[in-house]
Amino acid sequence: MAGLFITLEGVDGAGKSTHLEWLADQFRDRGRLVRLTREPGGTPLGEKLRALLLGEPMHPDTEVLLMFAARREHLAQVIRPALSAGEVVISDRFTDASFAYQSGGRGIGDARLGILEDWVQEGLQPDLTLLFDVASDVAEARRSAARAPDRFEREQAAFHLRVREAYLRRAAAHPERIRVLDGNRTVEEVRRQIRNFLEDWL
Ligand code: TYD
C-alpha cells in the first residue's frame, strides 16, 4: 500500500490537537499503520530545536532557518522512511505553518520560504492538509485558557490575524491539497466534516 502524508494546520487555539488521535484511529480502523508526529520536532534533534524555537528570543531569520533545519531532519529520519514503508504519516504542522507564521506573522517573504521549501522537501508535499480555520475571537479565547503560553502563543492579536490570513491564502493557492475546515463548530461537528471528506477522498 502506498504511504500517505497528512498534515494538520491552523492558528494557535484552532483545535487541531483535539482531533489528532481520533484522526489516527480513522486510518487504523481501515487497517493502516499510522505514524503520528509533529513540527517543529519529530526527531531527537528536532525536539531540541523545538525547545529553543518555543522558548528562546531570536532573529526572525534564525527562527525560519531553525524551523527548516528541524524539518530537514524530520523528513530524512521519520517522514520519508515511514512513507516508503507504506505508513500513514500524520504531522501536527508542517511547511504551511512556516508560510503562515514566519511569512505571514513575521514578514519573511514567501519567495525566501519557497527556496527553503524546494531545498528541504525536494518536491515532496503532503497528500492532504486539513486546515482548522477559526474566527480570531474564538482562537483568542482558547489561547487565553491555555496553561504556560509559548513564544508564539504570547504574540498579540494582530500577529495571529496575519497568521490566519496567510493560511487562507495558502489554501486558496493549493486547493488540490489543502482542505479548509470550519473549526468554530463543536468537536463532533468538526469530526463529521472530516469523516464526510475522508470517505470521498480515500
Ligand atoms: P503547536 O503545534 O501549537 O503545539 P502546542 O499545541 O503544544 O502548543 O506549537 C508549535 C508552535 O510553533 C506554533 O505556535 C506554531 C509554531 N510554528 C511556526 O511558527 N512555524 C513552523 O514552521 C511550525 C511547524 C510551527
Boltz pocket constraint, residues with backbone or C-beta under 6 A from the ligand:
constraints:
  - pocket:
      binder: B
      contacts: [[A, 12], [A, 17], [A, 39], [A, 40], [A, 67], [A, 92], [A, 93], [A, 94], [A, 95], [A, 96], [A, 97], [A, 98], [A, 99], [A, 101], [A, 102], [A, 150], [A, 152], [A, 153]]
      max_distance: 6.0
